[in-house]
Amino acid sequence: MKKVFFKTFGCRTNQFDTQVMMSKLKEFELSQDENSSDIIVVNSCTVTNGADSSVRNYIASMRRKNPNAKVILAGCGSHSKGEALFEDNKVFGVMGHSEKENINEILKKETRFYEIGDLEHIDSTIVEEFVGKSRAFIKIQEGCDFRCSYCIIPSVRGNARSHREETILEQIRKLAANGFGEFILTGTNVGSYGKDHGTSMAKLLKKMSLIRGVRRIRIGSLEPIQIDEEFMELLNEPWMARHLHIALQHTSDRMLELMNRRNRFESDIELFNSIASRGYALGTDFIVGHPGEGEKEWQEAIARVKELPLTHIHAFSYSKRDNTASATMKPEVRGNIAKEHHRELTALIKAKNYAFRRSHNTNLEVLLETGKEGIFSGFDQYFNRVEVASEEELSSNWVLLNDVEVGPDGNRATL
């Protein structure tokens, strides 16, 4: 039986897609060693030019280390760079998003193939296990209707479309029966779920919470305009993780306009303060160094970040993405300036996170992941990682912690 190794780049949606492909392998052996595998499936990310480079470098390294392996390109990169890589004979095959449920048949092919499919497909696969995971990712939608100026994702994932509610709930029932208690909802633009089906994220959450075994639900990145009164009413429910990730991307209104964003700071800070007042940790995405970000915009932005009740941040320096509106914008921000701004921003949020953890150090519910040499770690309800020392085997167990040592770089406890 031929061995298949999966290499996943990028976001949680890609992680879920890899699990879908793994679940469809019927006539192949799943391998943990890329160097001895017969087939290497690269589930690629193409969000930036840098992401493309990482994928290309990995493919090149595999061609050197394991020259006899068939390298298959899947994921978002198949739609943006797949044709070029195929024509240059860098990969044996290319498969688009809509083809991943057919992977067992596709991998049997003896001749090179390019099967890109379409961008309207929606999965029907029920994933019952997550290999190597203690938490389950649930993809509830695909694609995005937003057209942010820096983003290529709508052109490689398609427009927003929701998975069927029955499929999502059936998947959660099976995973809960298999021992999973924490579920992370993911997708390209999670908050758009249900608009095409006459329902909503809040209605889905309520139905999920009624399934036996569901203990905690986390939600992937939401847009500020997607958080409505119906959703706000759920914030006090015990099964809601006390952490939300709400994508702002910037806090300067001029920069938000250049980015073709739909949010503005005045309403953003009102929303964040309202949610934080209910005991929530709050994270966001923030792009540093987007074209047009001068010193004036930056000083305004960092002053506004100081006002926000943020505890987590996914900050990244702008990276030009070919075929996006931002790629042609001027003036560009010098790399050293963007790097310095990035350091300033992340240091600020690290201090905010430390302060938050010091004031939220009791009654922490942590789902521990696989441990090593008596040290286990997992995330509490506020999405802060906690290291737990124990002589007992605690992998995939829930623990309630009250005696937690809070340090600048993390939380620790002993059981």
JODASUL-V153342 format. One record per residue. N is the residue number from 1. OMEGA is omega in whole degrees, -180 to 180 (NA if undefined). D_FIRST is the distance of its C-alpha to the first C-alpha in Angstrom with 1 decimal. Layout:
BEGIN
<<N OMEGA D_FIRST> <N OMEGA D_FIRST>>
END
This chain:
BEGIN
<<1 -177 0.0> <2 -178 3.8> <3 -179 6.5> <4 176 9.6> <5 178 13.1> <6 174 16.1> <7 -175 19.5> <8 174 22.4> <9 168 25.9> <10 -161 29.1> <11 178 30.2> <12 178 29.3> <13 176 28.6> <14 178 25.8> <15 178 24.5> <16 -179 24.6> <17 177 22.9> <18 178 20.0> <19 176 19.8> <20 -179 20.0> <21 178 17.0> <22 -177 15.0> <23 -178 16.2> <24 179 15.1> <25 -179 11.3> <26 -174 10.2> <27 179 6.9> <28 178 5.6> <29 178 6.2> <30 -175 9.8> <31 175 11.0> <32 -176 14.7> <33 -178 15.0> <34 -174 15.6> <35 180 16.2> <36 -177 12.9> <37 178 10.8> <38 -178 9.6> <39 176 11.3> <40 179 14.5> <41 -179 16.2> <42 177 19.9> <43 -163 21.8> <44 174 25.2> <45 -179 28.8> <46 -173 31.7> <47 177 34.7> <48 173 36.5> <49 178 36.5> <50 178 35.5> <51 176 32.3> <52 -179 31.5> <53 180 32.1> <54 180 29.8> <55 -180 26.9> <56 180 27.9> <57 179 28.2> <58 180 24.8> <59 179 23.2> <60 -180 25.4> <61 178 24.5> <62 178 20.7> <63 177 21.5> <64 -174 23.4> <65 -176 21.2> <66 -172 17.8> <67 -178 18.9> <68 -179 15.7> <69 172 14.1> <70 180 14.7> <71 -179 17.1> <72 178 17.7> <73 175 21.1> <74 176 21.7> <75 -174 24.7> <76 180 28.4> <77 179 28.2> <78 -179 26.4> <79 -179 29.8> <80 -175 32.1> <81 -175 30.5> <82 -178 27.4> <83 -179 29.4> <84 180 30.8> <85 179 27.6> <86 -179 26.0> <87 178 29.1> <88 178 29.2> <89 179 25.7> <90 -180 24.7> <91 179 21.6> <92 -178 19.1> <93 177 19.7> <94 177 22.0> <95 -179 21.7> <96 -178 24.7> <97 -174 25.3> <98 -175 25.5> <99 -171 22.0> <100 178 20.0> <101 178 19.8> <102 -170 18.1> <103 -179 15.4> <104 179 12.5> <105 -178 14.2> <106 -177 15.4> <107 177 12.1> <108 -174 11.3> <109 -179 14.5> <110 179 14.8> <111 -178 18.4> <112 -176 20.0> <113 175 21.1> <114 -177 23.8> <115 -172 23.8> <116 177 26.3> <117 -177 27.3> <118 -180 30.4> <119 178 32.1> <120 -177 33.2> <121 173 30.0> <122 -175 29.8> <123 172 26.8> <124 -176 26.7> <125 172 23.6> <126 179 24.5> <127 -175 22.7> <128 179 23.0> <129 174 21.7> <130 -174 22.0> <131 176 19.6> <132 -177 21.9> <133 172 25.0> <134 176 28.1> <135 -177 29.6> <136 173 28.3> <137 -180 28.7> <138 178 29.7> <139 -176 30.0> <140 178 33.1> <141 -177 33.9> <142 173 33.0> <143 -175 35.2> <144 177 38.8> <145 177 42.2> <146 178 43.8> <147 178 44.6> <148 -168 45.2> <149 -176 46.3> <150 -164 43.8> <151 178 40.6> <152 -169 38.1> <153 179 35.9> <154 -178 37.5> <155 177 36.7> <156 177 33.0> <157 180 32.6> <158 179 35.3> <159 -176 38.2> <160 176 38.2> <161 -173 36.7> <162 170 36.0> <163 178 33.2> <164 -179 34.5> <165 -178 36.2> <166 180 34.7> <167 180 31.1> <168 -177 32.0> <169 178 33.8> <170 179 31.1> <171 -180 28.6> <172 178 31.1> <173 -178 31.8> <174 180 28.2> <175 178 27.7> <176 177 31.1> <177 178 30.2> <178 172 27.2> <179 178 29.7> <180 -180 30.0> <181 179 33.7> <182 -177 34.0> <183 -179 33.1> <184 -179 33.3> <185 -177 34.1> <186 -179 32.9> <187 179 33.0> <188 178 34.5> <189 -167 38.0> <190 -175 37.8> <191 178 41.5> <192 -177 41.5> <193 169 39.6> <194 -176 41.3> <195 179 43.8> <196 -179 42.3> <197 179 42.0> <198 178 45.5> <199 -175 44.4> <200 175 44.1> <201 -178 42.2> <202 -180 44.8> <203 178 44.4> <204 -179 40.6> <205 180 41.2> <206 -179 43.6> <207 177 41.2> <208 -174 38.4> <209 -178 40.9> <210 -178 41.5> <211 -179 38.0> <212 179 37.9> <213 178 36.2> <214 -176 36.7> <215 -179 38.6> <216 178 38.6> <217 172 38.0> <218 -178 37.8> <219 176 38.2> <220 -173 37.0> <221 177 39.5> <222 172 42.4> <223 -179 45.1> <224 -176 48.7> <225 -180 49.8> <226 -179 47.1> <227 -176 48.6> <228 -177 51.1> <229 180 53.4> <230 178 50.9> <231 -179 48.3> <232 -179 51.0> <233 -178 51.9> <234 -170 48.6> <235 180 49.0> <236 -179 50.6> <237 -175 47.9> <238 -178 46.4> <239 178 42.8> <240 173 43.2> <241 -177 42.1> <242 178 45.2> <243 174 43.8> <244 176 43.7> <245 -176 42.5> <246 -172 44.8> <247 175 44.4> <248 -178 47.7> <249 176 46.7> <250 177 50.3> <251 173 53.7> <252 -178 56.0> <253 178 56.9> <254 179 57.3> <255 178 53.8> <256 178 52.4> <257 178 54.3> <258 -179 52.9> <259 -177 49.4> <260 178 50.1> <261 -178 49.5> <262 -179 50.9> <263 176 52.0> <264 -168 55.2> <265 -176 56.3> <266 179 59.1> <267 179 57.0> <268 -176 54.0> <269 177 56.1> <270 179 57.7> <271 -177 54.2> <272 180 52.9> <273 179 56.1> <274 -179 55.9> <275 180 52.3> <276 -180 53.0> <277 178 56.0> <278 175 53.8> <279 -177 52.1> <280 164 49.1> <281 -175 47.5> <282 177 47.0> <283 178 44.7> <284 169 44.7> <285 179 43.3> <286 178 45.7> <287 178 45.6> <288 174 47.9> <289 175 49.3> <290 178 48.9> <291 -179 51.2> <292 -179 54.8> <293 177 54.5> <294 -179 57.8> <295 179 59.4> <296 180 61.3> <297 -178 58.2> <298 -180 56.5> <299 176 59.4> <300 -177 59.7> <301 -176 56.0> <302 176 55.9> <303 -179 59.1> <304 176 57.6> <305 179 54.4> <306 -180 56.8> <307 -174 58.1> <308 177 54.8> <309 -178 53.5> <310 177 50.1> <311 -179 48.0> <312 176 44.7> <313 169 44.0> <314 -178 41.3> <315 176 43.4> <316 178 42.2> <317 180 44.1> <318 176 44.2> <319 -176 41.8> <320 177 42.6> <321 -180 40.2> <322 177 40.7> <323 171 41.8> <324 -179 43.4> <325 -177 47.1> <326 -175 47.3> <327 -179 46.1> <328 -176 49.5> <329 177 51.6> <330 -7 54.2> <331 176 55.3> <332 180 52.1> <333 -180 52.1> <334 -175 51.8> <335 -179 48.8> <336 178 50.9> <337 178 52.8> <338 -180 49.6> <339 180 48.2> <340 177 51.5> <341 178 51.6> <342 179 48.0> <343 -180 49.1> <344 -178 52.2> <345 -177 50.4> <346 177 47.6> <347 179 50.2> <348 -178 52.3> <349 176 49.5> <350 178 48.4> <351 178 52.0> <352 180 52.0> <353 179 48.8> <354 179 50.4> <355 179 53.5> <356 -178 51.5> <357 178 49.5> <358 -179 52.8> <359 178 54.2> <360 -174 51.1> <361 176 50.2> <362 178 50.6> <363 180 48.8> <364 178 45.5> <365 -173 42.5> <366 172 39.4> <367 -176 35.8> <368 177 34.3> <369 -179 30.8> <370 -178 28.9> <371 180 31.4> <372 178 31.6> <373 175 34.2> <374 178 36.3> <375 179 36.5> <376 176 35.0> <377 179 35.6> <378 -178 35.6> <379 174 37.7> <380 -176 41.0> <381 -180 42.3> <382 -179 43.9> <383 171 40.6> <384 -179 41.7> <385 178 39.3> <386 174 40.6> <387 -177 39.5> <388 177 40.0> <389 -179 40.5> <390 175 39.9> <391 177 39.2> <392 175 37.5> <393 -173 33.9> <394 -179 34.4> <395 178 31.0> <396 177 30.9> <397 173 34.5> <398 174 37.5> <399 175 40.6> <400 -174 44.2> <401 175 45.8> <402 -179 49.6> <403 -174 50.2> <404 176 48.4> <405 -177 49.3> <406 178 49.4> <407 -180 49.2> <408 -176 49.3> <409 178 45.6> <410 180 44.3> <411 179 44.8> <412 178 44.3> <413 178 44.8> <414 177 44.6> <415 NA 43.9>>
END
